[in-house]
Amino acid sequence: MSEFLEETDYGIGYIDSGHGNGKKLPEVALKNHDGHYLKSTEASIGNAGPFIKFPDDPTDSFAHVNAYDLEGADTWPITMITYFYLENDLSHLEPTTASMLLFFVFEYVTGGFGQDIAKENGFEPLPADVKKYNDKTYTALKSTLPDAGIEFTIETGKGIPGKTDPRIGMGPYVISPKRRDYGEIEIERLKPVTAQVAEVEKAQAAEVEKKAAPPSLPPDSDDDGEYKSLAIAGTVLGAVGFVLGLLSMATSMKALSQINTGKPRSQEIPVRNIEVPEKSAAEVGSV
């Protein structure tokens, strides 16, 4: 949708504020619950948090939860929340899997590390009320974990960004933002190559399209008279050739009519008397 709005003049679409503002797309001001017209860059999306009514028990239905058009002078009228649906009881899961699941949802995504990433991409961090609600859910689910003593943590380097924790950071259940796998490094290495390939493909497509285009007609200009003269001359030469062809055919027919097609005259050829000599007696009856 972002690409469509960028490439289409006067296009109108609906995308999240993070992507829209990140691409610097023009935005339409909306009227909120209190009657104020605001853009997302002027409004407070997080102010809707205290007015969202979640069920007291996280296991109850969320069908009635509404985050649209809530109170507040600068509250953004269109607010959405991302949900994670988890099982109520995690005791049947493999211990490492269960611990990793809780870590990913409550420590990474909804925790400080994940919320910092959200802010960097133009999204609003979770309001304090929603964070408190998540903590309650986390406590309930943690009590159902298999009793294996597995707990994942994030390597922070004693709170200093970019630093590591000696020895501790190498632990089997430590997630390090500094660590990278081979696939990630390989993808980054190939980015310039893929960009070059894309440029070559674009140039080739343009060349093919150019060759496939039908030839253009001569532009309208003062040279039109020259093209008309050439056309007339071609027509005259064609007519002269046709007349010459008719004359040639008539001459040939006249010549043929003068040829004598009668029967050839007969002539008598005299025949001489030829005397045949008599054979000798020795030759008579010989074979």
C-alpha positions in Angstrom: 0.0 0.0 0.0 2.9 2.4 0.8 4.4 1.9 -2.7 0.9 2.3 -4.3 0.4 5.7 -2.6 3.9 6.8 -3.6 3.5 5.9 -7.2 -0.2 6.9 -7.8 -1.2 10.5 -8.1 -4.1 11.5 -5.9 -4.2 8.0 -4.4 -5.9 7.5 -1.1 -5.2 4.5 1.2 -5.1 3.4 4.8 -1.8 2.2 6.4 -0.4 2.4 9.9 1.2 5.6 11.0 4.6 4.0 11.4 5.0 3.2 7.7 3.1 6.3 6.5 5.2 8.8 8.4 8.4 6.8 7.8 7.9 7.4 4.0 6.7 11.0 4.6 3.4 10.5 2.9 0.8 13.3 3.1 -1.8 12.6 5.9 -5.4 13.6 6.3 -6.5 15.0 9.7 -9.2 13.1 11.5 -11.8 14.3 14.0 -11.4 12.5 17.4 -14.0 11.8 20.1 -13.6 15.3 21.6 -14.1 17.1 18.3 -10.5 18.0 17.5 -9.0 17.4 14.1 -5.6 15.9 14.4 -2.9 14.1 12.4 -1.1 11.1 13.9 2.0 13.2 14.3 0.0 15.6 16.4 -2.0 13.1 18.4 -1.1 10.8 21.3 -1.9 7.2 20.4 -0.8 6.0 23.8 -3.4 8.2 25.5 -6.1 5.7 24.4 -4.6 3.1 26.8 -6.3 4.1 30.0 -9.7 4.1 28.3 -9.4 0.6 26.8 -11.4 -1.8 28.9 -9.8 -5.2 29.1 -11.4 -8.2 30.8 -10.3 -8.6 34.4 -9.4 -12.2 33.7 -7.0 -12.5 30.7 -8.6 -15.9 29.9 -12.0 -14.2 29.2 -13.3 -13.1 25.8 -11.8 -9.9 24.3 -14.7 -9.5 21.9 -15.9 -6.3 23.6 -12.4 -4.6 23.7 -12.5 -1.4 21.7 -9.7 1.0 21.0 -11.5 3.3 18.5 -12.8 6.8 19.1 -11.9 7.0 22.8 -11.9 10.1 25.0 -9.1 12.6 25.2 -8.4 16.0 23.6 -5.4 14.7 21.7 -6.3 11.0 21.6 -5.9 9.4 18.1 -9.3 8.1 17.0 -8.0 5.0 15.3 -5.9 2.8 17.6 -5.2 -0.9 17.2 -3.4 -3.3 19.5 -1.5 -6.5 18.5 -2.5 -9.5 20.5 -0.7 -12.8 21.3 -3.0 -15.8 21.9 -1.3 -18.2 24.3 -2.4 -21.4 25.9 -3.5 -21.1 29.6 -1.4 -24.0 30.6 2.2 -24.4 29.3 3.1 -27.4 31.4 2.8 -29.9 28.5 5.4 -28.1 26.4 9.1 -29.0 26.3 10.8 -26.9 29.1 13.1 -25.0 26.7 10.3 -24.2 24.3 7.9 -23.0 27.0 10.6 -20.7 28.6 11.6 -19.3 25.2 7.9 -18.6 24.4 7.4 -16.5 27.5 10.7 -14.7 27.1 9.9 -13.8 23.5 6.4 -12.4 24.3 6.9 -10.7 27.6 10.6 -9.9 27.8 11.5 -9.2 24.2 8.4 -7.9 22.3 6.4 -6.2 25.1 9.5 -5.6 27.2 12.0 -2.8 27.0 14.1 -4.2 24.2 11.1 -4.7 21.9 9.4 -1.4 22.8 12.6 0.5 21.8 12.5 -1.2 18.4 8.8 -0.1 18.1 9.7 3.5 18.8 12.5 3.4 16.2 10.0 2.3 13.5 7.4 5.0 14.4 5.1 2.9 16.6 3.8 3.9 20.0 5.2 1.9 23.0 2.7 0.2 25.2 1.0 2.5 27.7 1.7 1.9 31.4 -1.8 0.5 32.0 -1.4 -2.1 29.2 2.1 -3.0 30.5 0.7 -3.6 34.0 -2.0 -5.8 32.5 0.6 -7.9 30.6 2.6 -8.3 33.8 -0.4 -9.9 35.4 -0.8 -12.3 32.5 2.9 -13.2 32.6 2.7 -14.1 36.3 -0.2 -16.4 35.7 1.5 -18.2 32.8 4.8 -18.5 34.4 3.3 -20.5 37.2 2.4 -23.2 34.6 5.9 -23.7 33.3 7.6 -27.1 33.6 9.8 -27.2 36.6 13.2 -27.3 34.9 14.8 -24.1 36.2 15.2 -22.7 32.6 15.1 -18.9 32.3 16.2 -16.9 29.3 17.8 -13.5 29.6 19.2 -10.8 27.3 22.9 -9.9 27.3 23.0 -6.2 28.1 26.7 -5.7 29.0 25.8 -4.3 32.4 23.5 -1.8 30.9 26.0 -0.4 28.4 24.8 -0.6 24.7 27.1 -2.6 22.4 28.9 -4.3 25.3 28.8 -7.9 26.3 28.8 -9.8 29.5 32.0 -11.9 29.9 31.4 -15.6 30.2 27.7 -15.0 31.2 26.9 -13.9 27.6 28.0 -17.3 26.3 25.4 -19.1 28.3 23.0 -21.5 26.6 19.9 -19.4 27.6 21.3 -15.9 27.0 20.0 -13.9 24.0 22.6 -11.5 22.7 21.6 -8.6 20.5 25.3 -8.5 19.3 25.4 -12.1 18.1 24.8 -12.7 14.4 24.4 -16.0 12.5 26.0 -16.8 9.1 22.8 -16.4 7.2 22.3 -12.9 8.4 25.8 -11.9 7.5 25.5 -13.5 4.1 22.2 -11.7 3.3 23.9 -8.3 4.2 26.8 -9.2 2.0 24.6 -9.9 -1.0 22.5 -6.8 -0.8 24.8 -4.7 -3.1 24.8 -7.6 -5.6 21.0 -8.0 -5.6 20.7 -4.2 -6.1 23.0 -4.4 -9.2 21.0 -7.4 -10.6 17.8 -5.4 -10.1 19.3 -2.5 -12.1 20.4 -4.8 -14.9 17.0 -6.4 -15.1 15.3 -3.0 -15.2 17.6 -1.9 -18.1 17.0 -5.1 -20.0 13.2 -4.8 -19.6 13.3 -1.3 -20.9 15.4 -2.4 -24.0 13.0 -5.2 -24.8 10.0 -2.9 -24.5 11.7 -0.4 -26.8 12.4 -3.0 -29.4 8.8 -4.3 -29.2 7.3 -0.9 -29.8 5.8 -0.4 -33.3 7.7 2.1 -35.6 6.4 5.6 -35.3 5.0 7.5 -38.3 6.8 10.6 -39.6 5.8 13.7 -37.5 3.6 16.3 -39.0 5.7 19.1 -40.4 6.4 21.3 -43.5 7.9 18.2 -45.2 4.5 16.7 -45.8 4.6 18.2 -49.4 7.7 16.2 -50.1 6.1 12.9 -49.0 3.0 13.7 -51.1 5.2 14.5 -54.2 6.9 11.1 -53.8 3.6 9.4 -53.6 2.3 11.1 -56.8 5.5 10.2 -58.6 5.2 6.6 -57.6 1.6 6.5 -58.9 2.6 8.0 -62.3 5.4 5.6 -62.8 3.1 2.7 -62.0 0.6 3.9 -64.6 3.3 4.3 -67.3 4.5 0.8 -66.6 1.0 -0.5 -67.0 0.5 1.2 -70.4 3.8 -0.1 -71.6 2.8 -3.5 -70.6 -0.4 -3.3 -72.6 1.4 -2.0 -75.8 3.9 -4.9 -75.5 1.2 -7.4 -75.3 -0.7 -5.9 -78.3 2.5 -6.0 -80.5 3.1 -9.6 -79.6 -0.5 -10.6 -80.6 -0.1 -8.8 -84.0 3.1 -10.6 -84.8 1.6 -13.9 -84.0 -1.4 -13.2 -86.4 1.0 -12.7 -89.4 2.6 -16.1 -89.1 1.4 -18.5 -92.0 -0.3 -21.4 -90.3 -1.4 -23.3 -93.5 -0.6 -26.8 -94.4 2.8 -27.5 -96.0 2.8 -28.1 -99.9 3.1 -31.7 -101.1 5.9 -32.6 -103.7 6.2 -35.7 -105.8 9.6 -37.4 -105.5 10.4 -39.7 -108.5 11.4 -43.2 -107.7 14.1 -44.9 -109.7 13.9 -48.6 -110.8 16.4 -50.4 -108.8 17.8 -53.7 -110.1 18.4 -56.3 -107.6 21.2 -58.7 -108.7 20.5 -62.5 -108.7 22.2 -64.7 -106.2 24.6 -67.4 -107.2 23.6 -71.1 -106.9 26.0 -71.6 -104.1 24.3 -69.0 -102.0 20.8 -70.4 -102.6 19.5 -72.3 -99.6 22.4 -71.3 -97.4 21.6 -70.3 -93.9 
